[in-house]
Amino acid sequence: MMKQISILGCGWLGLPLAQALVKKGFTIKGSTTSVDKLSILEKAGIQAFQLALDSESVPDTFRNFLAGSETLIIAIPPKLRGKNKDYSDAHNNSFVKKINNLLPFIQQSTIENVLFISSTAVYGEANAVIDENTIAIPVTESGKQLLEIEHMLLANSDFKTTILRFGGLIGPDRNPARFLAGKENVPNPEAPINLIHMEDCIGIILKILETNTWNITFNAVTPFHPSRKEYYTQKALEQNLVPPSFNQEKISVGKTILSDTLIQKLNYTFTKTDL
């Protein structure tokens, strides 16, 4: 068994994932966009590459970054939040184009499997219970581009692809108590939460690699769905923060995302169940 993996994007999730894989005896090649972070990766026992993707060209080092790896994990967020939220200039900053440009290089490399970190944002505003058979109708620019990339990767027969649609990510530096603390008139108080802790994100990825589970799409959300009001109020109070106030006038809409497929297929048990 080849035990070398390339992780594109050693950020909030990618770096601790790489560290967990190094501990398991894998050889890891990891990428970062910042020069400063190269030494952090090297210290963690990761072969570090500085790679910044753009929509016009592919960095020269990308070929070396893939060389000898059997699996590529794409863990880069599609930087489509905040001021870039709705690209009228989607062409120049298109996440879809950036990934599409990489395909010929992936096809010519030793890569056999691709794990793409996507998001439950692909489901849009559905007011329903959702599993992987639910038709994805994204409304945000990032949701639309993630779905397009999912289709693009799954349609490529040169490698096997597994898609992991994570719910809202919590863990180090992502404290749920702070998300809504002190905010007023917050919508959808009765909508369920769909979150997942970093530890489970990593646990699920390790399980996919161990079991060699490819050519499948998984929702990855902790099976714990109290209402937003209940959850964020409790989290704020636990940390002596001002709880949010909610707008009760409009009817709450929100989806409940099921991870039953993942639990059954991977025989996975969530470790952080009450978040």
C-alpha positions, 0 to 999 in steps of 0.5 A: 500500500502506498502511504503518501498523500498530498493535501492541498490546503494545510489550513484550519482543517488541513494542517491538523489532518496532516499531523494526524496522518503523519502520526499514522505513518503516512508520508504527507506533502502539504501546501500553503499559500504563505511563505511564513507557514512553510516552516510550520509544516516542515516542523510538523514532519510535512513536505511543504510546498508553497502553492497559490492557485489562480484561475489562469495558470498552474504553479510550476511546483504542482507536479512535484506536489503530486508526485508519488502520492496515491491520494489527493485531499483538496481542503481549500475553502472557496474564498467566496465569503465577505466582500467577495460574496457574490462575484460579478467578477466570478471569472477571474476568481473562479474556484471552479476554474482553479480546480479545473486547471489542475485536472490535466496534472492530476490525470498525468500523476500517480493520483488514484483517489481524490477527496474533496472537502465540500459543504452542506451549503450546496443544499441551499435554503431547503426547509426539509430533512436532507440526505445525499439523495436530496437534490442540491439547489445552492443559493450562495456563490460558494455553494454553486461553485462547490457543487460544480466542482463536485460534478466535475471531479465525479465525472472524471474517470481518471481517478476515483472521487469521494465528496465530503459535505461538512456542516458548520465547522467548530473547534479551535478558534471556531467557538460556537458561543461567539458566532451569535453572542450579543447579536439581535433580531437573529432569524430562524430561532427554531431552525435546527443546527447542523455542525461538526467538530474538527475532531470528527472531520479528521476521524471521518477522513481517516476512516475513508482512507482506512476503508478505501471508500471512493466514488461516493458523496457523504454528508458529514454533520453531527447527529445533534440538531437542537434549535438555533435558539436553544443551542446558541443561548446555552453556549453563550450562557456557558461562557458568560457571553450575552445570548443572542436575541431572536426574531420570533415573528417570522416562521423559522425555516431550516434544514436538518442534514442527516449523516446516516449514509456515512455512519452506516457505510463507514461504520463511523461513530461520532466522538463529539456528539453534544458539541 
